[in-house]
Amino acid sequence: MKPVWIVDDDESIRWVLEKALARETIPLKSFSNADEVLSALDTEQPQVLVSDIRMPGTSGLHLLEEVKRRFPHLPIIIMTAFSDLDSAVSAFQGGAFEYLSKPFDLGKAIDLVKRAMKESQAKAVSDKSLDRMPEIIGQAPAMQEVFRAIGKLSHSNATVLVTGESGTGKELVARALHRHSPRASHPFIALNMAAIPKDLMESELFGHEKGAFTGAQGMRRGRFEQAEGGTLFLDEIGDMPLDMQTRLLRVLSDGHFYRVGGNQSVKADVRVIAATHQNLEKRVREGAFREDLFHRLNVIRLKLPSLRERPEDVPVLARHFLRQSARQLGVEPKRLSEEAAGFLAKCTLTGNVRQLENICYWFTVMVAGQIVEVKDMPSELLEENAGSTKGPLSAGPVPSSRSGVESPAKNETPEVVAEAWTDTSWEKQLEGAVANLLEKGQDGLMDRLGRRFERILIRAALNRTRGRKNEAAVLLGIGRNTIARKIQELGLEENSDTG
């Protein structure tokens, strides 16, 4: 545990706080002025900083400003006199966690330090969680093999060929190979061969000298030079023209190249990772890809599985993409129902992970409720995968909430939830009522009936929780802000409290 730092020119204040913190077995370190703290911060960092605001030399406010600049999330408690209200306001504006008015109650001071320590520890856990966010998500055996291969290659500079269908994450794998390689501190440069016009490809790869062709106003470094010491990722290598394949082969063979219009050899210290969705062996047989280049690239091959080969990963990926799109749009994340997760797992997603990501973004924007059902799927996806709704929809065991599908409400077993939703009598009654209303010429039913349905759901949840909104929101799988807004919109305030 990192220590609590105390800085005050008043020795008696330091002594009192030191004794009180020592009784709580809280590690600590004391300083008599701010300059000592700034010097110590060059080599270590406290868990919490407790600082006086007025000291000889550097003031506590200046210390606050400097520490916050270097360590934005470090909790800082400012100590100030009763009459120093302006300083207290300035402290809060500068980002102080809290302030203590002198003379202070020692018990309250220690409680405040403990609260700041919890805040610091929570932030540290949060930061570690972010650090542990997976670069590539996959629990399927086929993906675990890919992860193992990346791990084995972590100390290698070998050329790698990544194959797989479009949208399987070939660039993510290339970036992971770079990030876990000895070249990680150097550039990662990605280039898509299919996106570059043939007449510009040579200049794009190897650069050009001034005046090499019309429009060459100055010397330009190509991608090989930009990636010096690092990794060059050549995506869709199967689309590279034959003449460029010859030049690439030469670079891979002897590590030298010439800029367009240049006569001076340039040495390339670059690791090449290539990727393609095409069958390069077939391209070689057809004469569209050089066999010697193929063997140069095919030192280590990583084949990425399609989503069809890893259906158990679909709920996990979907949950990740739903959260990601919600963060981008500043809204609450949607959740997949069990049926929707099963349907997606059985869909033929020819665009693989990229298509699933786009679908989840569509859910976040277009689906009205917080729970995504099969009926909420894009119409083209339902049409293309009509057969996926036949038979059991679950792709294996019922996923837990870790797989992006909500678990049953508290105190309810999966059997109870399943029984409630397999009883379709209420659906038939609703369908009959809607048909009757339509026959009578009623319109605007989507809005009116939707509001009534929401009112019934929320009222039932509030009754279950005795009016406690937060608990009702958890039962319904929606956010606290959402249920508060719905209660107001639907006129249900009298049935709820603020809990």
N, C-alpha and C positions, 0 to 999 in steps of 0.2 A: 504494500500500500504506500502510495506517495504521501509525504508529510504535509501538514498544514503549515503555511508560512505566516508569521506575525511580523509586521513592521511598524514600529512606533518609537519615537525618540524618548518617550517617557518609560523609564525602566520599570516603574511600579506597575504600569499597565501590562507590559510584557510579562512580568513575574506572575501576576494574577492569572493571566490567560494560560501561561505555561503550566502552572500548577493544576488548573482546572482541566486542561486537556490531558495532562499526564494521568490524572485520576481516571479518565475515561479510556486510558491506554491508546490515545490517538497520537501517532508520531507527529513531531513538530520541529520547527526550526525558526529561530528569532533573528531579526535584523533591527539595527537602530536607525537606519535611513534607507531611502528609496534607491540610492545609487548602488548600495550593496546588493539589493534585490535584482536590479537590472544586470549587474555583473554576474550574479549566480545563475540567472536565467539562460546564460550562454551555454551552460553545461547540464542543467537539470530543470525540472518543472514541478511545482507543487500540485497538490490536489485541490487546495483552496488557498486563496490569499486573503489575509485580514490586514488591512492597512489603515493607519491614521491618515487624515486628510491634510493636516498642517504639520509639516516637519521642516527643519532647517535644510536648505539645499533643494533638491527636487521634491515637489509637492506630491501629495497622494493623488491628486487629479491628473497630474502629468504621468505619474506611474500607471494609473488606471488606463490612460490613453495608450501608452506604449505597450503595456501588457496585452490589452485587448487587440492591438494591431498584430502582435506576434502570436497570441494564443486566444483567438476569438471566443472559445467555449470555456475558458477557465473561469469559474465562479470567483468573484472578488467582493468581499464585504468591506465597506468603507466605514470607519469610525469617525464621528464628528461631534462637536459640542452642540448643546441645545440651541444656542443662538445662531448657529451656522446653517440656517435653512437654505440659503442660496447655494452653499456648497453641496448640501444634500441633493438638491434638485439637479445640480450639475453632475453629481455622481451617477444618478439614475440615467440622465441623458447620455452619459459616457458608457453606459452598459453595466453598471454595478449590479451585483446579484441582490444585495440588500445593504442597509446601513444601520449602524448602531449609534444611538445617541449617548454621549458621555454625560454623567456617569451611567453605566448600564447595569442591568440585573445580570449577574454572572450566569445563572441558570439559563436564562433566555439567550444569552450570547452563545453558550455551548450548544443549545438546541439549534440555533441558527447555523452554526458551523456544521453540525451533523446533517442538517437539511441540505446545505451547500455541497457536502461530501457525497450525499446520495445523488444529487443532480450531476455532479462530476462523474460518478461511477456509471450512472445511466447513460450519459453521453458517450463514455468510453465503450460501453457495451454496444450502443447503437452504431458507433463508428466501426467496431469490429464486425458487426453484422453486415454493414455495407461492404467492408473489405471482403467478406466471405461470400458476397453475392456471386453466384456461379457465372462464369463467362459463357458457358454453354450448358443448357439444361437437358438432362436425359437420364432416366433410370433404367431404360431398356438395356438388355445384355449387349445389343449391337452398339449402343452409344458408350457403354462401359469399356468396350474394346477400343473405341476411339480414344477415350480418356487415357487408357493404359498406354496406348501408342504415343500420345502427346507427352506423357510422363517419361517414357523411355527415351524420347527424343530431346528431352529438356537440356541435355548437355552436348547436343550434337549440332553440327553445322551442315548436315547432309541435305541434299536437294530432295524435296518432297513433292509428290504429285497427288493432289487431292481430287478425287472423283466423286460424282454423285449427281442426282437430278437437280434441276434448278430449284432454288429455294431451300436446300437442305442445310445451308450454313457453312459453305466452303470458305468464305472469307473470315468468318468467326474462328474457324479452326486455324486458318493461316495466321491470324492475329494472335491466337493462343500459343501457337508454335513459336512465334517471334517473342512474345511476352515472357515465355519460360525458357528462352534460349540465352546463350552467352552474349547475344547481340541486342538484348532487350533495351539497353541504354542508348542505342543508335536508332536511326529512322526506320519506320515501316512505311513503304511506299506501295500503293495498290494501283494497278492499271488493268483496265478491261480491254482485251484485244478486240472484242466485237464492237466496241464503241468508238474506235479510232479509225478514221478514213485511211485507206491503204497508203496514200501518198504522204501522209503525215506521220505514219507509224515509226519510220526510221529516226526522224528528228525527235519524236516523243521519247523514244527509248534511249538514244545515244546522244541527243543534243546536236547543235550545229554551230558552225563558226559564222562570224559576221560576213554577210554577202554570199553565203553558200547558195542561196536561192532568192527569188524575188520576195521581198518582205522580211528577210533576215536582217534586221536593223542592228543587231548586236549578237555577241556570243551567248548561247543558251545551253545550260547544263541539262542533260537528259535525265531520265528516271534512274538509270544506273548510277550516275554520279550523285543524284539526290539521295540515293539509298546507301551511300558509301558507309561501310562498316555495319550496316543493318540488313534488312530483308526487303527484297523486291518480290511482290506478289503479282504474278501474271495470270489474271483470271481469263477464262474462256480461251485457253491456249490453242485449242483445236481450230479456232478461227484465224490463226496467224497465217499470212500468205507464205508461200514456199520460199521466196527470196529472203524474207525476214527470218524465216526459220534457219536459213544458212548462216546469217549474221549472228543470231542468238547462239547457235551451236558453237561458233568460233569463240564467242565470249566465254561460254561454259567450259570450253576445252582449254584455252590458254589464259583466261582472265584479263584479256586486253581488248579494247575496241577503239574505233576512230569516230570522232564527231563527224557529222555530215559536212563536207567541204574542208575537213581538216586533214593534216598529214602527220600529226603527232599522236603516237599511241597513248592511250589513257588506261591506267590499270584499274581494274574493278575488284574491290573487296566486298562482294555482295553475296548473300545467300539467296538463292532463287527458290520460291515455292510457286508451283504452277497448279492450275485447277481447270477442270473442264466437266461439262455434263455429257460430252460426246464419248463414243467408244473409239479411243485412239488407235487400238489395234486394227479396227475396221478401217479407220482413216488411213493407216499405213498401207493396208492391203489395197486400198483404192488409189494409192499414190498421192493422196492429199496431205500426208504428213510424213516428214522424213523419219525413217526408221532409226537412224543414228541419234537424232535429236530425242526421239521417244525414249531410247535407252538411257540417254543422259539425264532426262527428267525423271524417269521411272526408277530412281534409286530406292526410295521408300514410297510405297503407295498407301494412302489412307482412303478407304471407300466409306462415304457417309451413307447411312441407311435413309430411305424415304420414310415418311410418316406412316405409310402402310405397313412398314416393317417394325414400327415401334408405337402401336396404338396406345399402349399404357402410358406413354409420355404426353398424350394429347391434353388430358385434364391439367397436368402440371404446367405445361407450356401455356395453355389458355389462361390459367390463373395468373401466371406471370405477365402475359400480354395485357390482360384486363387491368391489372394494377398499373402497368406501365402507361397505358393509354389514359387511364384516369388521372395519373400524375401530370401528364402532358396537358390535359384539358382542365385540370383543377376541379375535378368532380369526385364523387364517391365511386369506388370500383364496383362494377357489376359482378354477379356471381352466377355460375352455371347450375341449373338444376341437375339432378342425377340423370334424368332422361336426356337433357341437352348434352351433357358430357358424354353419355353413351353414344348419342347420335353422331356427334363430332368425331368420336374415336372410330366410327365405322364409315365415315365419309371418305370418298376418294378425293383427296386434296392434291391435285396434280402440281399445285404450286408449293406444296409441302409447308415448311415452317413459315415461310414468307406469307403464304396465303392464309394460314391460321392467324398470323399476326394482324393481317388486314381485316379478317373477319372479326377479330376481337375489338379492333378499333371501331368497326361498324357497329358492333353491339353497344359500345360505350356512347356513341353518338346517337344512335337511332332507337334503341330499346327504351321504352318509357319507364318500366319498373326496375327494381334492383336485381331481381332474379330473372335470368335468361332462360326461357323455355324453348322447346323445339319449334313451336309455332312462331317464335320471334326470329328464326333464322332467315337470312336473305332468301327470297323466292327462288333465285336461280340455284342456290345450294340445295333447297328442298326438292326442286325438280330433278336435278342431276343425281341426287342420292335418295330417290323415293324408296328404293328397296331397303335402305338402311333402317327404316322404322319397323320392318317386319321382325318378329321374334323379340327376344330380350334385348333391351336397349343398352344395358350395362356392359361395358367392355371388361368383363372379369368381376372381381369383388367390388362391392359398393365403395367408391373412393371416400377417403376421409377428407376433412376440410383442408388438409395439406395439399390435396390434389385439385383444389379449386372448386370442390363441390361441398356445399354446406352440410354439416352433420345434422341429425334430427335435433329438434328443440330439447332443451333441458327437461329431464324426467320423462321423455318420450322415447320409446324403443323404435328401431327401424321398422319393426313389424307394424306398429301403430301407424307410423307415417305412410307405409306402403298401403295399408288397409284403407286409410282415408282417401288416398288418391286413386286406388283401383276401383272404388265404388263410384261409378259414373252416373248414378241416378240423378244427382243434382245437375250434372251437365246436360242430361236429356231434358230435364225440366226447364233449364235455362234456355236451351235451344228451342223448345216449344214456345216459351214465353216470347222470345225474340221474334220467332216466325209470326206469332199472333200480332205483335206490335207492328211489324212490317206490313202485314196484311191490312192493318187499319190505317196505313199511311203515315205512321210515326217516323220521324227522322231524327238525326242527331243522337242516335242510340249509343254510339261509341262513347261519347263524352258522358251522357247521363248515366248509362249503366256502369261505365267504368268508375265513375265517382261513387255510385252506390256500392259497388263491389269493394272499393277501397275503404269506404266507410264501415262496411260490415267487418272486413279484416281487422282494421285498426281498433274498432270498438271491442271485438272479441279478444284481441290481444290485451287491451287496456283492462277489460274485465278480469282476464286471467291474472294480470299483475297488480290488480287493485289500483289501477290508475297511474302506475309508475311508468313514465314514458321511456326511460332508458332501457328498462327491462323489456318493455313491449317491442322496442325497436330491435333488440337482439333476437327476440322470438320470431319477428317477421323478416329478419335478415336485411334491414335497412338501417341507414345512419340516424344518429340522434337529431341532426339538423333536419333531415328529411321528414321524420315523424312529427317533429314540432311544426314544420310548415304544413304538413297534411292535416294535422289536427285543427290548425287555424282555418285552413281553406275549407274543410268539411264541417266546420262548426261543432267540433267534438270537445271543446275546451272544458266543458263541465264534467267530462268523464275522466279527466287526467289531472295529475299534479306535476310538480317540477322535478320529481325524482327520476 
